[in-house]
């Protein structure tokens, strides 16, 4: 990525999905996967030998379609109500933080709502 952007002066562009953007995306996602792997590898195993799973990950896995649909609707609402092209960095961070909190909150609410309704 650095070679393309600095050496060849090819700017990173999501709209044209050029090689610089693809390399940046690949590097970003690989770094995140490595970070997640390192965090999970450092969690001590349970008594039965398995690894504990965070509640948020469980709820997103269990209610993936509902979380996906909610996040798509929320993305559309943000795009309709916020001028994202002319927003400051601070405003963008506030919008992203609220977006993330709402999506995670809905996932956890779905988990708690449907776990209460279980009959043992």
N, C-alpha and C positions, 0 to 999 in steps of 0.2 A: 504494500500500500504506500509506504513512504517513498519507495523508488518511483512509483507512478505519479504521485502528487508533487513531490519535490524535484525529482530528476527530469521527468518528461512533462511536467506542468499540466497534468491531466487532473482537473478538479473532481472531487467525489460528487456524484450526482445520483440521487435516488430516482429521479424522474426518467433519466435515460438509462439507468441501470448499467453503467459502464463498468469496466474491469476494476477501476479503483474502488467503486462502491462494493462490488462483489468481494474483493479482497478485504476491505474494511469489515464487511458483515461476517465473513468467515473468521477473521481474527477476533472480532468481538464475541461471537457466539462460542468459539473454541475456548476463549479465555473464561467465559462464564461457566461453561461445562466443566472445565478444569477446577475452577473455584468451588463449584458445587460438589464435585468429586472429592476434593480435599476436605471440605467441611464434613461430608458424610463419612469419609474414612476415619475421621478423628472422633466420631461419636462412639462411645463404648457399647458393646453388644448387650442385648437383654439376657436374662437368665436362660431363655430357650435357644439362644444362639443367634436370633434375628436382630435386625437393627430397628430402632424406633423410628417411626415416620412422623414428621411434623403434622399437626392437625390441619393446617392450611393445605398442605399437599394432598392429604387424604380427601378433603372435601372437594378440591378441584378435580382430583381423579374420579371421585364418585359422581359428581354432578357436572361433568365437563361440558355437556351440551348446554345446560342452563347458564353456566358461567360464560360460555362462549357467546351465546345469544345476548345476554345482558351486556357484555363488554362491547359487542357490535352496536347495539342500540345506544349505549353510552357514547361510543365514538361518534356516531351520527349526531347526537345531541351536542357534543362538544364542537363538531365541525359546523353546525348550524348556528350556534350561539356565540362562539369565540372567533375573533379575527386572528387566526393562528399565524398568518403570514406577517402581520405587523405587531405581534405581541413581543413584549420585552422578555428577557431571559427569566426574570423573577416571576412574571405572570405565568410563563410557560411551566416553570417548576411547581408553582402552586396548582395549576390545572393538572399536571401529571401526578402530583402527590395525591390530590383529591380523587382522581381517576383510579389510581392504584388502591387507595384506601376503600373506595366504594366497591370495586370488583372483589377485593379480598374479603371485605365485610359481607357481601352477598354470599360468597362461597361459604363462609363460616356460619352465616345465618341459615343457609340451606341445610348444612350439616346438623346444627343444633335443632332446627325445626323437625327434621325427619328422624333424628335419633330419639327425640321425646315421644314420637308416635310409635316407636317399636314396641311390640308386645313380646315379652320373653316367655 
